[in-house]
């Protein structure tokens, strides 16, 4: 099974739509969002995904009740840490790297996903630690997402251009 990974979309609707299209083409079984949707309307495109969504809030998600309400019926959003199992792999998602690193080092998760820095990062602690970069492209001028093969833990960073 493949999962789609995204973070820091910051209301950039065109790039969010591109990510949704890419994930649907790749037939991912789960999408994980590591926070910073910003506004409730930025969640709406995710409804077109052909799989569920696991997400967490980021530091720029001010209207949390509105964002959470957008997830009803197709996904879930958590205040700090979201966890799930898929294809025999234990997955955790947080927004902040300072929370992600201890989770990855704990050995409790096979994949730990985070955002916040807007920078692509991939490394192995006791599990895969992954920041897919930023969907919004506001800081790096490079909007990206990741596709992870859960069987091999192979990561592909995809540009949204």
Secondary structure as the mmCIF struct_conf table of DSSP 4:
data_model
#
loop_
_struct_conf.conf_type_id
_struct_conf.id
_struct_conf.beg_label_comp_id
_struct_conf.beg_label_asym_id
_struct_conf.beg_label_seq_id
_struct_conf.end_label_comp_id
_struct_conf.end_label_asym_id
_struct_conf.end_label_seq_id
STRN STRN1 UNK A 2 UNK A 6
TURN_TY1_P TURN_TY1_P1 UNK A 10 UNK A 11
HELX_RH_AL_P HELX_RH_AL_P1 UNK A 13 UNK A 26
TURN_TY1_P TURN_TY1_P2 UNK A 27 UNK A 27
BEND BEND1 UNK A 29 UNK A 29
STRN STRN2 UNK A 30 UNK A 33
BEND BEND2 UNK A 35 UNK A 35
BEND BEND3 UNK A 39 UNK A 39
HELX_RH_3T_P HELX_RH_3T_P1 UNK A 40 UNK A 42
TURN_TY1_P TURN_TY1_P3 UNK A 43 UNK A 43
HELX_RH_3T_P HELX_RH_3T_P2 UNK A 44 UNK A 48
BEND BEND4 UNK A 50 UNK A 51
STRN STRN3 UNK A 52 UNK A 56
TURN_TY1_P TURN_TY1_P4 UNK A 59 UNK A 60
HELX_RH_AL_P HELX_RH_AL_P2 UNK A 64 UNK A 70
TURN_TY1_P TURN_TY1_P5 UNK A 71 UNK A 74
STRN STRN4 UNK A 75 UNK A 78
BEND BEND5 UNK A 79 UNK A 80
STRN STRN5 UNK A 82 UNK A 86
TURN_TY1_P TURN_TY1_P6 UNK A 87 UNK A 88
STRN STRN6 UNK A 89 UNK A 93
BEND BEND6 UNK A 95 UNK A 95
HELX_RH_AL_P HELX_RH_AL_P3 UNK A 97 UNK A 106
TURN_TY1_P TURN_TY1_P7 UNK A 107 UNK A 107
BEND BEND7 UNK A 108 UNK A 108
BEND BEND8 UNK A 110 UNK A 110
STRN STRN7 UNK A 111 UNK A 114
BEND BEND9 UNK A 116 UNK A 117
BEND BEND10 UNK A 119 UNK A 119
STRN STRN8 UNK A 120 UNK A 124
BEND BEND11 UNK A 125 UNK A 127
STRN STRN9 UNK A 128 UNK A 132
STRN STRN10 UNK A 134 UNK A 134
BEND BEND12 UNK A 135 UNK A 136
TURN_TY1_P TURN_TY1_P8 UNK A 138 UNK A 140
BEND BEND13 UNK A 141 UNK A 141
STRN STRN11 UNK A 143 UNK A 143
STRN STRN12 UNK A 144 UNK A 149
TURN_TY1_P TURN_TY1_P9 UNK A 150 UNK A 153
STRN STRN13 UNK A 154 UNK A 159
#
